[in-house]
Amino acid sequence: MADDDLEQAGPIDFVIVEFPAGQSNFSGEMADELVKLVDAGTIRLIDAIVLAKDENGDVEAMELSDLDDLGPLAALEAELAEFLAEEDVANLAAAMDPGSVAGVLVYENLWAAPFAAAARRAGGQLIADGRIHTQAIVAALEAEAQAELEEEGA
């Protein structure tokens, strides 16, 4: 990216989606949804890799170009920057359980780019960000519902 492109860039995020040993069921639905996000201009995919961590903790990283039958991802693969370095891969894989397979996506939030650029022009800077994972919200709602049931039964 050129300096001018960086001035207009949106926040860059990554996600890791892990599948436990024997449960990596890639139906194609995830790929279809990713393509929809890119086609709609919501995100720009910067890098995508697949990590496989064996039972000994050894990790194999595969770029999309290393995989057979990319299906709808074939159109996106040509645009990837191969952004992640070997050290990044090691850090990402540290979050994985042995025997699992994970997909890693690095993407620019195009929807946020105009706001981010306006904030930079105004002299602002992002000093923190975070994410509340859906699993945490579901767990909290389930715990609240269980507490209400117990309270009613008491």
FENNORGI-V396040 format. One record per helix or strand of 3 or more residues. SS is the DSSP state (hx for helix, st for strand). FROM is the first residue (numbers start at 1). TO is the last residue. If there is no record, write none. Layout:
BEGIN
SS;FROM;TO
SS;FROM;TO
END
This chain:
BEGIN
hx;3;7
st;12;19
hx;29;39
st;43;53
st;59;63
hx;64;66
hx;71;77
hx;86;93
st;101;109
hx;110;121
hx;134;153
END
